[in-house]
Structures are given as structure tokens and as C-alpha cells.
Amino acid sequence: MNYSGFRSLDGKPRTRGWKTLPLLMVAFLVGCTEGQPTGAGPSTSGPDGAEAMPAARRADAPLASAGCARPASDAIVERRVEIQVADAMREYILDAPPSSADDPRPVILAFHGFGDSAAGLRNGLQLHSLGTRERVIVVHPHGRDDIHLLNHVGRGWDLVASGGPDQDFVEAILAEIESTHCVDRRRIFATGFSNGGLFSNLLACTLGDRLAAVVPVGGAAALDDCTPPRPVPILLLHGSADRVIDPAMVRRARNWWAQQNHCQAAVTEGECVSFDDCAADTVHCEGVQGHRWPRDGVARMWRFFVEHPLPKDVD
């Protein structure tokens, strides 16, 4: 799928004027990629494959949710689910493999960018295909239409460290999924793009006791008003050619996380920077792409998730 980029309130593509806005502010406006390249999804073999979950499960036993006591259920494909959160009706798209009490499933929460939708991100990234192959529950939450950013109103996520309706929505989703499906509570992960990347980055701090690992793509910021409940594994994926969210902003986020995760010296290998002696792995990979998912981003994301279940002392 070819994402459209930022659109004006009348739905027509906007190609002039908005790029003159400060990059830090535009970061919260643009939620769509420049185009998802063919082959951007995970491969099933080779260095970018994602076949390690069974071994990871054997190494660190799952923590079953309450939903594992329910009868086995069939696979779910692109089910639109409505859920009441306070006084608002919210929606998410659910894809889930067959459920059985003896095999708790990982969960991936994937957050779209500003002006995009749950369906747009689902169709663009095809994470549900990874979910089918790796037997993962994939949730695409749908943002609020009343987000006010730079004199525009559109669909996206608020970025308030003290909490708010969108964080309440995420917690409500997790409560519902864990009670209705057999979920591995050690392996609940989050990712997102642009405004959704910024939101997943925020959730890594505010819900770090629930999320095992987080991979923000195309957007992250230092969270000076937030203190994570524990060191949180995080992989930041960004592009040096990004003209929407300044790469320097994501580098500052990387350094903030390195401090929060008690890291020591930085180590550069190719396009990635990692750190020695961290309490939780902290990695920042800056490719040459613009404001888009990197070609192998989904596979790299999945490998990172596989390697980082929630520690047993955070049950």
C-alpha cells in the first residue's frame, strides 16, 4: 500500500506550505509513510526471518492471562471491536490465531500516525500476516478524531505523560484482550509510526510494567516529564533523510532512554547505535530512508520482540 502523507482537513493531499513549519511541530502532524516498499514485511528465512519464538518460549515460560481459562476459539481476521472507555466508544481491529489454553499468545499493539487509521496501518504493514505465521495476536487501535495539533484537528494520539483518554484506551484494550483470549502476559509489545511512534515511545515509559519491549518507528522524543517503572527494552528505527521528524530529535530520545536504562558507553555498528551494560537493551538504528518504515523494519521489530520477554520479576 502506498501511504499518502499528510492531508488537509478536506482530505486532499497537501504538498506545499506545511514543510516550512518547524520540524518538531510537524512531527505531530504527519502520520503516513512516503510509501511502503515491496518486500518490506518480514521474510520467513535468512537473516531477517522471524522464527525464534518457539525457542524463546522454551527458554522463558509464558505467563498465562485469565482468558486462557476460556474454551478454545477459532482464528479471528480483521474483526472491528468497539469498547467503551469512560464516556467514549473506541474501536480497534483485531487479528488473532486460534486460541487454546495450553498455548498463550504474544500480543503486538500497532499505532497509526496522525491522519491515518487502524485499517490504513494494518493494510500498509501487513502485521496480521506476521501474526498468522508466528501465532501472534495483532491489535491495531483506532485513534481519536479530535486531536488538536498546530491548528488542525485530526485522528491520532495525545502525548501527555500524565495519562489521558488514549492511555486509558490502551489499558482497556489490554484488559479486554487478556480476559477474552489466551495471552502471554510476558510478551505484550508495542510499535507505531510517526505520531504513533511517538505514542508507543510514551507508552514504553507510562506502561513499562505491562509492555515487554517497544519499537517506535519514524518518531520518538525524550520524555523529561516521565519516569519509567523499570528499564524497558527499546529499539528506535528512524531515517537520516526524514524531513518530517528531525533525526536529531530521535537521537535525543535514544540518549534519554540510555540514561533511563542505566547504560554505559555507546557502540556503533553500521547504522545502529547500542550501549554497553544496560539494564535493558537500548538500540537506535538510523537508516538512509525518509519518513517511512525501513524496508526490513517489521522483521527487525519482530526479532527484537522475540528476544525481550517481560522479566519474571515484573509479573
N, C-alpha and C positions, 0 to 999 in steps of 0.2 A: 504494500500500500504506500502511496506517495502522500505524506502529510503536507498540509497546505501552508503552514506558517501562520503568523498572526493575522487575524481577520478583524475588520472593523465591526461595529455593532450591527451594521446592516447585513453582515455575513459575506461581504465582498472582500477578496484579498486586498490587503493594504501593502503597497510596495514602496511608498515614499513617506518621508516625514518622520516616521516613528524611530528610525535608526539614529536620528540626531539626538534622541533622549539619552540621558546618562545611562551607561551600561548597567549600573547597579539597579536602577529602577526598571529598566526594560527586562531585567531578569525575571521579574514577577509578572510580566505581561505575555511572554511568548511560551506556548506550551507544546508546540508541534515541531517535529523534526523537519529537516530540509529534504528528507527522502530516505526511506529505509532501503538499503541496497539489497539486491538479490543475494540470497545466501547469508543474510545477517543472523538468522536463527542458529541454534546450536546444532552441531553435527553429532552423529552417533558414534563416530570413531575418530582416531587421530588426536593430536594434542589439544584440540578444543572440544573434544567429546565430553559427555557428562554421564558417566556410567558408574560412578563411585559410591552412590548412595547405599547399596546393599552392604558394602564393606563398612561404611561409616555407621550403619545401623548395628552391625555386629560389634563394632568397637565401642559404641556408646548406646545402650539400650534406650528405646523410645520411652517417653513419659505420656501415657495414655490419658486422653481427655474423658470427660463424663460421657460424651457421645459414643464411646467405644462399648458402652453397655447396651446400646440400641441394636435392633436387628440389622443384619447386613442389608446394604442398599445397592441399587444399580448405579451405573455411571450417570453423571449429570453433564449436559452440554449446553453452555450459553443460557443458563437459567437466570432470568432477571428477578431479583429478590428485593422486595420492599421491606423496610424495617423502620419502626417508629423510634425516633431519637428525640427525647424531650417533646416539643410541640411540632416537630417537623417529620415528614415522611421522607426517608432517604432510600437510595437504591444502589445495588451493586450487581455485577454479573458474576455468576458462579460457574466454574467448571471443576468437576470432581471425578476422580476414578471410582470404581466400585469400592464400597466400604465394607470392612469386616472387622470384628472385634479384636482379632489377633494381629492386625497389621495397621497400626496408627500411621496416618499420612502427614507428611510435611505440608506447610501452607506458605504460599507466596502472595503477599499483598502488593499490587502494582498500581501506582497512582499516575494518572494522566496529567498533562500540562494545562496551563491556563488556556481556555477557549477550546480545548479538546473534550473528549468524553471517554467514558469507560469503554464503549464499543470501539472508539477510534484507536485507543491504545491496544485493545485486545486484537483487533484486526491487523494493526500495523506490526506488532511484535510477534504474534502467534505464540504467546507464552502457554496457551492452552495445549498446543502441540507438545511442548516440553512436558506439561503436566500429564498428558496421556501416556507418554513414553516412560517417564520417571515416576508415575503414580503419585502425583502431587496435586493437592487442592490449590487452584489458582483463583484469586479473588481480584476483580477489577472494580474498585469503588468509583462511584459517580460523584463528582464534585458539586458544590453549591453554585447556583446561578447568580448569587447576589454578592460575589466577592468584589470589593471596590479597590481598584488598583489604578493609580495615575489617571484619575478622572474617567475611568472606564469601569463598566460593570460586566462581569462575565463569569464563566464557570471555572472554578479552581478550588484552591485550598488556602485557608488562612494560615499565617505563620506566627502564631502567638505562643511563646514558650510557656505562658501561664495556663495554657489549656484553652478550650473553646469548643464550639459545635463540631468541628471536624475531628478533633481528637476524641470527643465523645462518640462520634460515629464509628471511628476505628475500634474503640473499645467495645462498642455494641456489636460490631461485626464479629470480633473475636469471641465474645461471649456466646453469640448465636452459633457460629461455626463449631466451636468446641463442644456445645451441648447437642448438636444435631448430627455431627459427623465424628468419625473416629480420627482424632487429630493427635499428632505427635507434638506435644507442647514444648519439647526441646528444639523443635525445628519449625519455628514460625519466623518468616523472613519478610523484609520489605524492600521494595525498589520503587523508582519513579523517575520521570523525565521532566526536566526544566522546573516549572513550578511544583510538579510532582516530585522531582528530585530534591528540591528544597524542603518539601514537606516530609519526605522519607528521612532526610537528614535530621530534621527536627524530631521526628518520632524516635530516631535512634537514641536521642537524649531523653525525651519525656517518657517513652515506653521501653527503655532499655532493659527493664526487668522482664519484659514479655517477648521482645524480639531478639532472636538469637544472633542475627547479623543483618546488616543493611548495605545496599548498593545504590547510592544516588547516582543518577546519570544526567549530565548536562545541567547540573545545578546543585550547589551546596554553599553554605555560608557558615562562618564562625558564629557560635551561639553563646554570646557573652552573658546572656540572662538565664542560662540553663546549666544545671549540673546533672550529669547522667547518674543513675543509681548504681552503675557498675561500669567497668571498662567494657566497651562494645566493639566487636569486630566491624570494621567498615572498609569498604572498597569504593573509592571515588573514581568515576570514569568521566573524563572531560576531553575537550578538543582544543588544541592550541590555536585553531583558526576560528573558534567560536566568537562571533561578533554580537552575540545577544547577552550572554553571561560571561563577563570578563574572566579569563583563566586565572588571573591573579586572585580573584575572589574565592575560587575553589582551592587555590593553594593556601590561602589563609585558613580556610575550613580544614584542610589537611593538617596544618600546623596546630590548629586548635584541638583537633582530635588526638594528635600525637601527644599533646600536653595532658589531655584528659585521660588518655590510656597509658600515661607514665612511660612514654617511650624515650629511648636514648638516641644515639646517632642515626641520622638518615643514611640510607643506602640506595643509590641509584643504579638501576639495571634496565637498560634500554629506555623505554618510555615511562617506566614505573619507578616510583619512589616508595620504599618501605622503611621501616625503622627497626633498630635493634632493641631487644629486651623490653618489648611492650607487654603490658598486662593483657592486651587484646590486639590482634593484628590490625595494623593501620596501613593502608596501601592507597596510593594515588597514581593512576595511570592517565597520562595526558597524551593522546594520540594526535594525529595531524588533521582530524576531521573538524568540521564546523559544528553548528548547533544541531547535533544528531546523535543517535546511538552509534557507537563504533560497530564496525562490521561483525566483530566476534563478541560483541558486548553481552549477549544473552548467555553464550557458553561460558564466558569468564565469570559472569554473575553466578551461574549455577555452580561452577566449581568452587567458588568462594563460599556459597551457602553450604554445600556438601561438607566442606572442611570445618564448619563452625557451628556445631550444635550448641544449644544453651548449656552452660556448665551445670553439673549436678548440684552444686551448692547454691543455685539460683532457682531451685524447684519451687 
